[in-house]
Amino acid sequence: MGKKSKKEKKVKGAEKTAAKMEKKVSKRSKKEEEDLEALIAEFQTLDAKKTQIIETSCPPPSPRLNASFSAHPEKDELILFGGEYFNGQKTYLYNELYIYNIRKNSWAKVDVPSPPPRRCAHQAAVVPQAGGQLWVFGGEFASPDGEQFYHYKDLWVLHLATKTWEQIKAAGGPSGRSGHRMVACKRQLIVFGGFHESARDYIYYNDVYAFNLDTFTWSKLSPSGIGPAPRSGCQMSTTPEGNVIIYGGYSKQRVKKDVDKGTLCVLSLYPLLDKWVWNRLNPSGVKPTPRSGFSAAVGPNNRSLLFGGVHDEEEEESIEGDFFNDVYFYDMGKNRWFPGQLKGPKSERKKRRRGRKAEAAEAAGGGESEGQPPPAPVEIVKEVVAEDGTVMTIKQMIPAAGAELERSESEEEEEEEEEEEGAGDEASGQQVEPCPRSNAMLAVKHGVLYVYGGMFEVGDRQFTLSDLYSIDLHKMDEWKVLVEMDPKTQEWLEESESDEEGGDVEGAEGGDEEEEGSDEESEDDEEEEQHPPAHPDEKYTDYLPRTEQYWIKLARRNMGPEAKEKKVLKVAHAMAKAFYEGLV
């Protein structure tokens, strides 16, 4: 018997290490899971009291992230399920089911008997059979203090025609996990990656499972080729040919850097060989900047899209996160990335286009443009400031004028002009757009992208959102605000107040959190009332000089004595503008 090569030994060693780590995680997390199973059982007892399906109109859902947001396959509806909310002290998990009516711009809450247990970071996939089905797999449940985690490995289906939940019990499926990805591909559900975390250890996965929607059976796939490294939170989409594309993601493990670099891998089935194969792609175009926590969806014209996310930068003793609100498209047919730029209303585009053509003609007359190298992409940096002084940073790569876009000749000319507009709009900040965020929920219906909720951080504080935006992916002309963020839903309790919070679990229902923060909210309301109001018909250019000193003092109080004067002034002006625009 010949000696094993170094490569074979390395592969075997990696497999043994992974097996040991999984066994270690399993052993240590067993007790934690037993504790949480008792808590989950208590919640299920409460859910068991529901005996009939009740659908009621309601306000928009409370702030949350890591929920699933899916388009109904037959109706003009979007389906929101589960999610989590953290107020600084306590973690709340949900298993509520909400339906958003696109035409009416209204929400309805659907109480269904025997729903799946509360969870977040699960995955949902919609298939059109039998009037529409929403399949849900995995996810996690966290203890109220956020120190213990239970990872689900259950599979559920929501029958949309009858609005009934059914648990599908099939052996041989993936282990308990969250942060994985799942897509419907032909007559299968494909599950990839994810992670399992306990109080002490964690493990990331890169395994692939398929659930057959005809036979209701699981099978573990063993693709040949070099696949993606273990990860969670990646982009996963299917092509019309039945291929599965994986991009980016997140991993704590110090493994290959393809996770951060955003390497594209495609999983292909060769029917004649009955074999799945991994292949790596090298896409052209303008790729997304490194980030995690982005959200993904499949849009029209054989394109998948990526929205938002965060890039953490370590600075001495702290980590600062740059949050994004940009959109990138990946053309699956052309293997090409390109940024999605707002084009603005058509009338404005024509005016700007005429102006640019005149400038171009004038420049051509001077003959100065010959021999110049093509301009490089431009990085636009913008800061958005919340009313209480929190600062978010947007970084976005804008392709320069004349950058190649693979379109028809007429489209190419228009796209180049309109992307220049988009860059100008980003720089001026005049257009309405979602604030930068990570872990938002996306859904696409009739070529329109809907963005719901998510979160961003400022220092140690987390802001969880509940707003809803939409944009027509065919036109890319403007974002529309369907549901605005309600500032009163923003609750944050400092850790020093934790003794006042009991260890009860009622808050996981989602209702008690408002009562707990009612005193703090009333204080916020009183502060809001003290903001200097605008006079009748007073313009912002007059309002700011009159109230500037008030806003500077407020910004200084929020930012602390060490903040630079220039930064304080900038924040003060942004706060004043945010308050003024909220009045008019």
C-alpha positions as CSV (number, residue, x, y, z in Angstrom):
1,M,0.0,0.0,0.0
2,G,1.5,3.3,-1.1
3,K,1.9,6.3,1.2
4,K,-0.8,8.9,1.3
5,S,0.0,12.2,-0.3
6,K,0.2,15.4,1.8
7,K,-3.0,16.6,0.2
8,E,-4.9,13.5,1.2
9,K,-3.5,13.6,4.7
10,K,-4.6,17.3,5.0
11,V,-8.1,16.5,3.8
12,K,-8.4,13.5,6.2
13,G,-7.1,15.7,9.1
14,A,-9.6,18.4,8.3
15,E,-12.4,15.9,8.3
16,K,-11.3,14.5,11.7
17,T,-11.1,18.0,13.2
18,A,-14.6,18.9,12.0
19,A,-16.0,15.6,13.4
20,K,-14.4,16.2,16.8
21,M,-15.6,19.8,16.9
22,E,-19.2,18.8,16.0
23,K,-19.1,16.1,18.7
24,K,-17.8,18.6,21.2
25,V,-20.4,21.2,20.4
26,S,-23.1,18.5,20.5
27,K,-22.1,17.3,24.0
28,R,-21.8,20.8,25.6
29,S,-25.0,22.1,24.0
30,K,-27.1,19.2,25.0
31,K,-27.9,20.5,28.5
32,E,-28.5,24.0,27.2
33,E,-31.0,22.6,24.7
34,E,-32.7,20.6,27.4
35,D,-33.3,23.8,29.4
36,L,-34.6,25.7,26.3
37,E,-36.8,22.8,25.2
38,A,-38.7,23.2,28.5
39,L,-39.2,26.9,27.7
40,I,-40.2,26.2,24.1
41,A,-42.7,23.6,25.4
42,E,-44.2,26.3,27.6
43,F,-44.8,28.5,24.7
44,Q,-46.3,25.7,22.6
45,T,-48.7,25.1,25.4
46,L,-49.9,28.7,25.0
47,D,-50.1,28.3,21.3
48,A,-52.2,25.1,21.7
49,K,-55.0,27.2,23.2
50,K,-55.6,28.5,19.7
51,T,-58.4,26.5,18.2
52,Q,-59.5,28.4,15.1
53,I,-58.0,30.5,12.3
54,I,-58.5,34.2,13.0
55,E,-57.4,36.9,10.5
56,T,-57.6,40.5,11.7
57,S,-56.4,43.8,10.3
58,C,-53.6,45.3,12.3
59,P,-51.0,48.0,12.4
60,P,-47.6,47.1,10.8
61,P,-45.7,44.4,12.8
62,S,-43.4,45.5,15.6
63,P,-39.6,45.9,14.8
64,R,-37.8,42.7,14.1
65,L,-35.0,41.1,12.1
66,N,-34.0,37.6,10.9
67,A,-37.7,36.8,10.0
68,S,-38.7,35.3,6.7
69,F,-40.5,37.5,4.1
70,S,-41.9,35.7,1.1
71,A,-44.1,36.6,-1.9
72,H,-47.3,34.6,-2.3
73,P,-47.1,32.6,-5.5
74,E,-50.7,33.4,-6.6
75,K,-51.9,36.5,-4.8
76,D,-50.6,40.1,-4.4
77,E,-49.5,39.3,-0.9
78,L,-46.2,39.1,1.1
79,I,-45.9,36.7,4.1
80,L,-43.9,37.6,7.2
81,F,-43.1,34.8,9.7
82,G,-41.1,34.8,12.9
83,G,-38.1,36.9,13.7
84,E,-36.4,38.4,16.8
85,Y,-36.1,41.7,18.7
86,F,-33.5,42.7,21.2
87,N,-34.0,45.8,23.5
88,G,-30.7,45.9,25.2
89,Q,-31.6,43.5,27.9
90,K,-34.0,40.9,26.6
91,T,-34.4,38.9,23.4
92,Y,-37.9,38.3,22.1
93,L,-38.7,35.6,19.6
94,Y,-41.8,35.4,17.4
95,N,-43.9,32.9,15.6
96,E,-46.5,35.3,14.4
97,L,-47.8,35.2,10.9
98,Y,-48.5,38.5,9.1
99,I,-49.9,39.0,5.6
100,Y,-49.1,42.3,3.7
101,N,-51.7,43.2,1.0
102,I,-49.7,44.9,-1.7
103,R,-52.7,46.6,-3.4
104,K,-54.2,47.9,-0.2
105,N,-50.9,48.7,1.5
106,S,-52.4,47.0,4.7
107,W,-51.3,44.4,7.2
108,A,-53.3,41.5,8.6
109,K,-52.3,39.1,11.5
110,V,-53.3,35.5,11.1
111,D,-53.6,33.4,14.2
112,V,-53.3,29.7,13.2
113,P,-53.6,26.8,15.6
114,S,-50.5,24.7,16.3
115,P,-47.9,26.9,14.6
116,P,-44.2,26.2,14.6
117,P,-42.4,27.3,17.8
118,R,-41.0,30.8,18.0
119,R,-37.8,31.2,16.0
120,C,-35.5,33.5,14.0
121,A,-32.7,33.0,11.4
122,H,-34.8,30.2,9.8
123,Q,-35.4,29.8,6.1
124,A,-38.6,29.8,4.1
125,A,-39.3,28.9,0.4
126,V,-42.5,29.2,-1.5
127,V,-43.8,26.8,-4.1
128,P,-47.0,27.2,-6.2
129,Q,-48.5,23.7,-5.7
130,A,-51.9,23.2,-4.1
131,G,-52.7,26.9,-4.0
132,G,-49.3,27.8,-2.7
133,Q,-47.1,26.4,0.1
134,L,-44.6,28.1,2.4
135,W,-41.9,25.7,3.6
136,V,-40.0,26.6,6.7
137,F,-36.8,24.8,8.0
138,G,-34.6,25.3,11.0
139,G,-33.7,28.5,12.8
140,E,-33.0,29.2,16.4
141,F,-34.6,30.0,19.7
142,A,-32.7,32.1,22.3
143,S,-33.2,32.4,26.0
144,P,-34.5,35.9,27.1
145,D,-30.9,36.8,28.3
146,G,-29.5,35.8,24.9
147,E,-27.0,33.5,26.5
148,Q,-28.4,30.1,25.4
149,F,-29.5,28.9,22.0
150,Y,-31.6,26.1,20.7
151,H,-31.2,25.2,17.0
152,Y,-34.2,23.7,15.2
153,K,-34.0,20.9,12.6
154,D,-37.8,20.7,12.0
155,L,-39.6,21.1,8.7
156,W,-43.0,22.8,8.4
157,V,-45.3,23.7,5.6
158,L,-48.0,26.5,5.6
159,H,-50.8,25.6,3.3
160,L,-51.7,29.1,2.0
161,A,-55.0,28.1,0.5
162,T,-56.3,26.9,3.9
163,K,-53.9,28.8,6.2
164,T,-53.0,25.8,8.2
165,W,-49.6,24.7,9.5
166,E,-48.4,21.1,9.1
167,Q,-45.1,19.6,10.5
168,I,-43.4,17.2,8.1
169,K,-41.5,14.5,9.9
170,A,-38.9,13.0,7.7
171,A,-35.6,11.3,8.7
172,G,-32.2,12.0,7.4
173,G,-32.4,15.8,7.3
174,P,-29.8,18.4,8.2
175,S,-28.8,18.8,11.9
176,G,-30.1,21.7,13.9
177,R,-28.9,25.0,12.6
178,S,-29.6,28.7,11.8
179,G,-28.3,31.2,9.4
180,H,-28.4,28.5,6.6
181,R,-30.0,29.1,3.2
182,M,-32.8,27.2,1.5
183,V,-34.2,27.6,-2.0
184,A,-36.8,25.7,-4.1
185,C,-35.1,24.2,-7.1
186,K,-37.4,22.3,-9.5
187,R,-39.2,19.8,-7.2
188,Q,-36.7,20.0,-4.4
189,L,-35.8,22.2,-1.4
190,I,-32.0,22.7,-1.3
191,V,-30.4,23.5,2.1
192,F,-26.9,24.8,2.4
193,G,-24.6,25.8,5.2
194,G,-25.6,27.6,8.5
195,F,-24.1,27.3,12.0
196,H,-24.8,25.8,15.4
197,E,-23.8,27.9,18.5
198,S,-23.8,27.1,22.2
199,A,-22.6,29.3,25.1
200,R,-19.1,28.0,24.6
201,D,-18.6,26.7,21.1
202,Y,-19.8,27.2,17.5
203,I,-19.5,25.3,14.3
204,Y,-20.2,26.4,10.7
205,Y,-21.4,24.1,8.0
206,N,-21.0,23.7,4.2
207,D,-23.0,20.6,3.7
208,V,-25.9,20.3,1.2
209,Y,-29.2,18.5,1.6
210,A,-32.2,18.1,-0.7
211,F,-35.8,17.5,0.3
212,N,-37.9,15.9,-2.4
213,L,-41.3,17.6,-2.6
214,D,-42.9,14.6,-4.2
215,T,-41.7,11.8,-2.0
216,F,-41.2,13.9,1.2
217,T,-37.7,12.5,1.8
218,W,-34.4,14.0,2.7
219,S,-31.1,13.1,1.0
220,K,-27.6,14.4,1.8
221,L,-25.8,15.5,-1.4
222,S,-22.1,14.8,-2.0
223,P,-21.1,17.1,-4.8
224,S,-17.7,16.6,-6.4
225,G,-15.3,19.6,-7.0
226,I,-14.2,22.3,-4.5
227,G,-17.2,23.7,-2.7
228,P,-17.6,26.9,-0.6
229,A,-16.0,27.0,2.8
230,P,-18.3,26.6,5.9
231,R,-20.5,29.7,6.3
232,S,-23.8,31.2,7.3
233,G,-25.8,34.1,5.8
234,C,-24.7,33.7,2.2
235,Q,-26.6,34.6,-0.9
236,M,-28.2,31.5,-2.5
237,S,-30.3,31.6,-5.7
238,T,-31.4,29.3,-8.5
239,T,-31.0,29.7,-12.2
240,P,-33.7,28.7,-14.7
241,E,-31.5,25.7,-15.7
242,G,-31.7,24.4,-12.2
243,N,-28.2,25.4,-10.9
244,V,-27.7,26.8,-7.4
245,I,-25.4,29.8,-6.9
246,I,-23.7,30.6,-3.6
247,Y,-22.1,34.0,-2.8
248,G,-20.4,35.5,0.2
249,G,-21.6,34.9,3.8
250,Y,-20.1,35.0,7.2
251,S,-17.9,32.8,9.4
252,K,-16.1,33.3,12.7
253,Q,-13.7,30.5,11.8
254,R,-10.3,31.5,10.4
255,V,-10.8,29.6,7.2
256,K,-10.2,30.4,3.5
257,K,-10.9,34.1,2.8
258,D,-13.5,33.3,0.1
259,V,-16.2,34.1,2.6
260,D,-15.1,37.7,3.0
261,K,-14.0,38.1,-0.6
262,G,-17.4,36.9,-1.8
263,T,-16.3,34.0,-4.1
264,L,-19.1,32.7,-6.4
265,C,-19.7,29.0,-6.5
266,V,-22.3,27.2,-8.6
267,L,-23.8,23.8,-7.7
268,S,-24.9,22.0,-10.9
269,L,-26.8,18.8,-11.4
270,Y,-25.8,16.6,-14.4
271,P,-28.9,14.5,-15.0
272,L,-27.3,12.0,-17.3
273,L,-24.6,11.3,-14.7
274,D,-27.1,11.8,-11.8
275,K,-24.3,13.8,-10.1
276,W,-24.0,17.2,-8.4
277,V,-20.8,19.2,-9.0
278,W,-19.3,22.3,-7.5
279,N,-17.7,24.9,-9.8
280,R,-16.2,28.3,-9.0
281,L,-17.1,31.3,-11.1
282,N,-15.1,34.4,-11.9
283,P,-17.7,37.1,-12.6
284,S,-16.9,40.4,-14.3
285,G,-18.2,43.8,-13.6
286,V,-18.3,45.9,-10.4
287,K,-18.5,43.5,-7.4
288,P,-20.1,44.3,-4.0
289,T,-17.7,45.6,-1.4
290,P,-16.9,43.1,1.4
291,R,-19.8,42.8,3.8
292,S,-21.9,40.4,5.9
293,G,-25.5,40.6,7.0
294,F,-26.7,41.5,3.5
295,S,-30.0,40.3,2.2
296,A,-30.7,38.6,-1.1
297,A,-33.5,37.9,-3.5
298,V,-34.1,36.9,-7.1
299,G,-35.4,39.6,-9.4
300,P,-36.6,39.7,-13.0
301,N,-34.4,39.2,-16.1
302,N,-32.5,36.3,-14.6
303,R,-30.8,38.4,-12.0
304,S,-30.3,37.9,-8.3
305,L,-29.8,40.9,-6.1
306,L,-28.0,41.9,-2.9
307,F,-29.1,44.7,-0.6
308,G,-27.5,46.4,2.4
309,G,-25.3,44.6,5.0
310,V,-22.4,45.7,7.3
311,H,-18.7,45.7,7.2
312,D,-17.0,45.7,10.6
313,E,-13.7,47.6,11.0
314,E,-11.6,47.1,14.1
315,E,-10.3,50.2,15.7
316,E,-8.0,49.9,18.7
317,E,-10.4,48.6,21.4
318,S,-13.7,48.8,19.5
319,I,-15.4,47.6,16.3
320,E,-17.1,50.1,14.1
321,G,-19.6,48.9,11.6
322,D,-20.2,50.6,8.3
323,F,-23.8,49.8,7.2
324,F,-25.0,49.9,3.6
325,N,-28.2,50.5,1.8
326,D,-27.0,49.9,-1.7
327,V,-28.2,47.3,-4.3
328,Y,-26.1,45.1,-6.4
329,F,-27.3,42.9,-9.2
330,Y,-25.8,39.7,-10.4
331,D,-26.7,38.7,-14.0
332,M,-26.7,34.9,-13.8
333,G,-26.7,34.5,-17.6
334,K,-23.8,36.8,-18.2
335,N,-21.9,36.1,-15.0
336,R,-21.6,39.8,-14.3
337,W,-22.0,42.0,-11.2
338,F,-23.2,45.6,-11.5
339,P,-24.5,48.2,-8.9
340,G,-28.2,49.2,-9.1
341,Q,-28.4,53.0,-9.4
342,L,-31.4,55.2,-8.9
343,K,-32.3,56.8,-12.2
344,G,-34.8,59.4,-10.9
345,P,-38.2,60.3,-12.4
346,K,-38.2,60.3,-16.2
347,S,-38.8,64.1,-16.6
348,E,-35.8,64.9,-14.5
349,R,-33.6,62.4,-16.3
350,K,-34.4,64.1,-19.7
351,K,-33.5,67.5,-18.3
352,R,-30.2,66.3,-17.0
353,R,-29.5,64.3,-20.1
354,R,-30.0,67.4,-22.3
355,G,-27.7,69.3,-20.0
356,R,-25.0,66.6,-20.2
357,K,-25.2,66.4,-24.0
358,A,-24.6,70.1,-24.3
359,E,-21.6,69.8,-22.0
360,A,-20.3,66.9,-24.0
361,A,-20.6,68.8,-27.2
362,E,-18.8,71.7,-25.7
363,A,-16.0,69.5,-24.4
364,A,-15.7,67.7,-27.8
365,G,-15.2,71.1,-29.4
366,G,-12.2,71.7,-27.2
367,G,-10.7,68.4,-28.0
368,E,-9.5,67.9,-24.5
369,S,-10.9,64.4,-23.9
370,E,-8.6,62.5,-26.3
371,G,-6.0,60.3,-24.8
372,Q,-7.4,60.4,-21.3
373,P,-7.6,57.0,-19.4
374,P,-11.1,55.8,-18.5
375,P,-12.2,57.1,-15.1
376,A,-12.1,54.7,-12.2
377,P,-15.1,53.9,-10.1
378,V,-15.9,56.5,-7.4
379,E,-16.6,55.6,-3.7
380,I,-19.4,57.7,-2.4
381,V,-19.4,58.1,1.4
382,K,-22.5,59.6,3.1
383,E,-23.6,59.8,6.7
384,V,-27.2,59.5,7.8
385,V,-28.1,60.8,11.3
386,A,-31.1,59.6,13.3
387,E,-33.1,62.1,15.4
388,D,-31.3,61.2,18.6
389,G,-27.8,61.8,17.1
390,T,-26.9,58.3,16.0
391,V,-24.7,58.3,12.9
392,M,-24.7,55.7,10.2
393,T,-22.2,55.6,7.3
394,I,-23.1,54.6,3.8
395,K,-20.3,53.5,1.4
396,Q,-21.1,52.8,-2.2
397,M,-19.0,52.2,-5.3
398,I,-20.4,54.2,-8.2
399,P,-19.2,53.2,-11.7
400,A,-17.7,56.1,-13.6
401,A,-19.3,57.6,-16.7
402,G,-18.6,55.5,-19.7
403,A,-18.2,52.3,-17.7
404,E,-19.2,49.3,-19.8
405,L,-22.6,47.8,-19.2
406,E,-23.8,44.7,-21.1
407,R,-27.0,46.0,-22.6
408,S,-28.4,46.7,-26.0
409,E,-26.9,49.8,-27.6
410,S,-29.8,52.0,-26.7
411,E,-30.0,50.7,-23.2
412,E,-26.3,51.1,-22.7
413,E,-26.3,54.8,-23.6
414,E,-29.3,55.4,-21.3
415,E,-27.9,53.3,-18.4
416,E,-24.6,55.2,-18.5
417,E,-26.3,58.5,-18.4
418,E,-28.7,57.5,-15.7
419,E,-26.1,55.9,-13.5
420,E,-24.3,59.2,-13.5
421,E,-27.5,60.7,-12.3
422,G,-27.7,58.1,-9.6
423,A,-24.2,59.0,-8.4
424,G,-25.2,62.6,-8.3
425,D,-28.3,61.8,-6.3
426,E,-26.3,59.6,-3.9
427,A,-23.9,62.4,-3.3
428,S,-26.6,65.0,-2.7
429,G,-28.7,62.7,-0.6
430,Q,-31.9,64.2,-1.9
431,Q,-33.8,61.0,-2.9
432,V,-35.8,59.0,-0.5
433,E,-34.1,55.7,0.4
434,P,-34.1,53.1,3.1
435,C,-31.5,53.9,5.8
436,P,-28.4,51.7,5.9
437,R,-29.1,48.4,7.6
438,S,-28.2,44.7,7.9
439,N,-30.4,41.6,8.2
440,A,-33.4,43.2,6.4
441,M,-36.1,41.0,4.9
442,L,-36.6,41.1,1.1
443,A,-39.3,39.9,-1.2
444,V,-39.9,40.4,-4.9
445,K,-43.4,40.4,-6.5
446,H,-44.2,41.5,-10.1
447,G,-40.6,42.8,-10.5
448,V,-40.9,45.1,-7.4
449,L,-38.5,44.7,-4.5
450,Y,-39.9,45.1,-1.0
451,V,-37.5,45.8,1.9
452,Y,-38.8,45.3,5.4
453,G,-37.1,45.9,8.8
454,G,-33.6,45.0,9.7
455,M,-31.2,46.7,12.1
456,F,-28.2,49.0,12.4
457,E,-25.9,49.7,15.4
458,V,-24.3,52.8,16.8
459,G,-21.8,52.0,19.5
460,D,-23.4,49.5,21.9
461,R,-26.9,50.4,20.9
462,Q,-29.0,48.4,18.4
463,F,-31.8,49.9,16.4
464,T,-34.3,47.4,15.1
465,L,-36.5,48.7,12.2
466,S,-40.1,48.1,11.1
467,D,-40.3,50.3,8.0
468,L,-41.3,49.0,4.5
469,Y,-39.9,50.3,1.2
470,S,-40.4,49.3,-2.4
471,I,-38.6,49.9,-5.7
472,D,-39.5,48.9,-9.2
473,L,-36.5,46.8,-10.4
474,H,-37.4,47.4,-14.0
475,K,-37.4,51.1,-13.7
476,M,-35.0,51.7,-10.7
477,D,-36.4,55.2,-10.7
478,E,-37.1,55.8,-7.0
479,W,-37.7,54.2,-3.6
480,K,-41.3,54.4,-2.2
481,V,-42.0,54.6,1.5
482,L,-44.9,52.2,2.2
483,V,-44.6,52.1,6.0
484,E,-42.5,54.7,7.9
485,M,-40.5,53.9,11.0
486,D,-42.4,54.8,14.1
487,P,-39.8,56.3,16.6
488,K,-42.0,55.2,19.5
489,T,-41.1,51.6,18.8
490,Q,-37.4,52.3,19.4
491,E,-36.8,51.0,22.9
492,W,-33.3,50.5,24.4
493,L,-32.6,49.6,28.0
494,E,-29.1,49.9,29.3
495,E,-27.4,46.9,30.9
496,S,-27.4,48.7,34.3
497,E,-31.2,48.5,34.4
498,S,-31.1,44.7,34.0
499,D,-31.9,44.1,37.7
500,E,-35.3,45.7,37.1
501,E,-36.1,43.1,34.4
502,G,-37.5,39.8,35.6
503,G,-36.5,36.5,34.2
504,D,-40.1,35.8,33.1
505,V,-40.6,34.6,29.6
506,E,-43.8,36.4,28.8
507,G,-41.9,39.0,26.8
508,A,-41.2,36.5,24.1
509,E,-44.9,36.8,23.1
510,G,-44.0,40.3,21.8
511,G,-46.6,42.3,23.7
512,D,-45.0,43.0,27.1
513,E,-42.0,44.7,25.6
514,E,-44.1,47.8,24.9
515,E,-45.3,47.9,28.5
516,E,-41.8,47.5,29.9
517,G,-40.6,50.5,27.9
518,S,-43.7,52.6,28.4
519,D,-42.0,54.9,31.1
520,E,-39.0,55.4,28.9
521,E,-41.2,56.1,25.9
522,S,-43.2,58.7,27.8
523,E,-39.9,60.4,28.7
524,D,-38.9,60.3,25.0
525,D,-42.3,61.8,24.1
526,E,-41.7,64.6,26.6
527,E,-38.3,65.3,25.1
528,E,-39.8,65.4,21.6
529,E,-42.4,68.0,22.8
530,Q,-39.6,70.2,23.9
531,H,-38.0,70.4,20.5
532,P,-38.5,73.9,19.0
533,P,-41.5,73.7,16.7
534,A,-41.5,75.3,13.2
535,H,-43.5,78.5,12.7
536,P,-46.4,78.4,10.2
537,D,-45.0,78.4,6.6
538,E,-41.4,78.6,8.0
539,K,-38.8,77.2,5.6
540,Y,-36.0,75.0,6.8
541,T,-33.4,77.7,5.8
542,D,-35.1,80.0,8.3
543,Y,-35.8,77.3,10.9
544,L,-32.2,76.1,11.3
545,P,-30.6,79.5,12.1
546,R,-33.3,80.2,14.7
547,T,-32.9,76.8,16.5
548,E,-29.3,75.9,15.8
549,Q,-28.0,76.4,19.3
550,Y,-30.7,74.1,20.7
551,W,-29.7,71.3,18.3
552,I,-26.0,71.8,19.0
553,K,-26.6,71.3,22.7
554,L,-28.8,68.3,22.1
555,A,-26.1,66.7,19.8
556,R,-23.4,67.4,22.3
557,R,-25.4,65.7,25.0
558,N,-25.9,62.6,22.8
559,M,-22.4,62.4,21.5
560,G,-20.5,63.2,24.7
561,P,-17.8,65.8,25.6
562,E,-15.1,64.2,23.5
563,A,-16.8,64.6,20.2
564,K,-15.2,67.0,17.8
565,E,-17.0,70.4,17.2
566,K,-17.2,69.8,13.5
567,K,-18.9,66.5,14.0
568,V,-21.3,67.9,16.6
569,L,-22.3,70.7,14.2
570,K,-22.9,68.2,11.4
571,V,-25.0,65.9,13.6
572,A,-26.9,68.9,15.0
573,H,-27.9,70.1,11.5
574,A,-28.9,66.6,10.5
575,M,-31.1,66.2,13.7
576,A,-32.7,69.6,13.0
577,K,-33.4,68.6,9.4
578,A,-34.9,65.2,10.5
579,F,-37.1,66.9,13.0
580,Y,-38.2,69.6,10.6
581,E,-39.0,67.2,7.8
582,G,-41.1,65.2,10.3
583,L,-43.2,68.2,10.9
584,V,-44.0,69.3,7.4
